[in-house]
């Protein structure tokens, strides 16, 4: 539970030992192979993530 941060309107998952700044979509992008390996289609998660819509699709 130490990696979960709750606010009144959402929940954040924070990897405290590896916090960094960068492109907002990178953490999700790096997590999606694990999501796919677990049998979940990563495409809807990616498309539902606001910052992902700003990413250059050809680069991803």
Secondary structure, DSSP 8 states (H G I E B T S, - for coil): -TTEEE-SS-EEE--GGG---S-TTHHHHHHHHHHHHTT--HHHHHHTSGGGGGS-TTT-
